């Protein structure tokens, strides 16, 4: 296990949960709260798996969560062109997928 490999998963998880909470508090969006909680939990769970030495499964779960994040916000960004939150979360999803996909592949070998 490499030290620090789980940090990106924990960081993105916190940002996604925080964004969902912010969407709920500012706009009353229950969808933001639920979506942010579910996706954030996926990233946090991935971080826990990585810390336990289950790197392949943890990075794979984070990759699936990142793909979901990209799918949800990518389409919103294409329609709205709004940098926040759609653009930010789309970029976060792309970066997270690139990192965790690479790491899952490394653990697989």
HELIX and SHEET records of a PDB file:
HELIX    1   1 UNK A    7  UNK A   27  1                                  21    
HELIX    2   2 UNK A   30  UNK A   51  1                                  22    
HELIX    3   3 UNK A   55  UNK A   80  1                                  26    
HELIX    4   4 UNK A   83  UNK A   87  3                                   5    
HELIX    5   5 UNK A   88  UNK A  108  1                                  21    
END                                                                             
